[in-house]
Every structure is written in C-alpha cells, then in structure tokens.
Amino acid sequence: MHFMILILAFLVAVVVWGFFHANPRGVNRVRLVLSNVVILALALAAAAVVASLLYGDALTVKSGEKGMATYLALMAGGTVFLIVVAVGGLLRNLLLFPISARAPDTADSAHSE
C-alpha cells in the first residue's frame, strides 16, 4: 500500500512538472496564469469530491476499515487529479492558446537562423 502511494506521489509530481513545463510561449501571461490556476483548482476540487464520495461509500460498506477507505480515497482522488491536470493542459495548449494564435518566440527564431 505504501509503495502505491509513493508511485502516485511520483506521478503527481511528474504530471504537475510537465503541466508547467509545457506552458505555451508567446501568449498573454495573465491569461496563462489564470488558466493554470483554474485548471489546478478544478483538478483539486474534482479530486476532493471523488475522494470524499469514495471514502464515505467505503465506510458504509465496511465501517471498521478506515485505513483501506482512506487508501482508496487517496488513490481515486489522485487519479482524478492526474487526469484533470493532463486533459486541462492539453486543452490549454490546443484550444485556449493554439499555435496559430501565439506570438513568434524570439528564442526559437534565433536558433533557426
């Protein structure tokens, strides 16, 4: 059980790092920060809702298994967080800030000459 929590923590760290590492360049920084905050807040809210629902449901089935209910809630909430952040990052980069609407990056144009 502890190893699975460690794997989940590693995956969360990698996904959050990738989310910020893939920030589009050449876009309005205020809109980018706002979209990042909204995506992360939505991911946290969705994870909290799923985790609390699953925790409550697990406790009604087996009232003496608080440890297992907590573990299931953490894993389900973490998985929902990962999915929302990954999908939110893709939507941010493909729909909200499409490549066609971005300003040319000066660092990229310097390397192409």
Buried (B, 14 or more C-beta within 10 A) or exposed (E): EEEEEEEBEEBBEEBBEEBEEEBBEEBEEEEBEEBBEEBBEBBBEBBBEBBEEBBEEBBEEEEEEEEBBBBBBBBBBBBBBBBBBBEBBEEBBEEBBEEEEEEEEEEEEEEEE
